[in-house]
Amino acid sequence: MIGLWLFVGATFLEPSGGSFRSTAGSGLVVACLSGYDAYESREASAIVSDSDRG
């Protein structure tokens, strides 16, 4: 959520020049990394639940 807020907030708050690019870029990086982390944890959870079935 923070990554998306940084990305969208940069558009609405309209910071000047380099500040806009920095904020939007940071937001994209945080959003992508958190999405990847959520994907990996879902996959790991599926592997653990499969091994519990025996």
C-alpha positions in Angstrom: 0.0 0.0 0.0 2.8 2.4 0.8 4.4 1.8 -2.6 1.2 2.6 -4.4 0.6 5.7 -2.3 4.1 7.0 -3.2 3.4 6.4 -6.9 -0.1 7.8 -7.0 0.6 10.6 -4.4 3.5 11.9 -6.6 1.0 12.5 -9.4 -1.6 14.3 -7.3 0.7 16.3 -5.1 2.8 17.4 -8.1 6.2 17.8 -6.6 8.7 19.6 -8.8 11.2 17.9 -11.2 13.6 15.4 -9.6 11.4 15.0 -6.5 8.5 13.7 -8.6 10.7 11.2 -10.4 12.3 10.1 -7.2 9.0 9.6 -5.3 7.3 7.9 -8.2 10.3 5.6 -8.8 10.6 4.7 -5.1 6.9 3.9 -5.1 7.2 1.6 -8.1 10.1 -0.2 -6.6 8.4 -0.7 -3.2 5.1 -1.8 -4.9 7.0 -4.4 -7.1 9.0 -5.8 -4.3 6.0 -6.1 -2.0 4.0 -7.8 -4.8 6.9 -10.3 -5.4 7.1 -11.0 -1.6 3.4 -11.7 -1.5 3.7 -14.0 -4.4 6.6 -15.9 -2.9 4.9 -16.2 0.5 1.8 -17.6 -1.1 3.9 -20.2 -2.9 5.8 -21.2 0.2 2.5 -21.5 2.1 1.2 -23.9 -0.5 4.3 -26.0 -0.3 4.0 -26.2 3.5 0.3 -27.2 3.4 1.0 -29.9 0.8 3.7 -31.4 3.0 1.4 -31.5 6.0 -1.1 -33.7 4.2 1.5 -36.5 4.3 
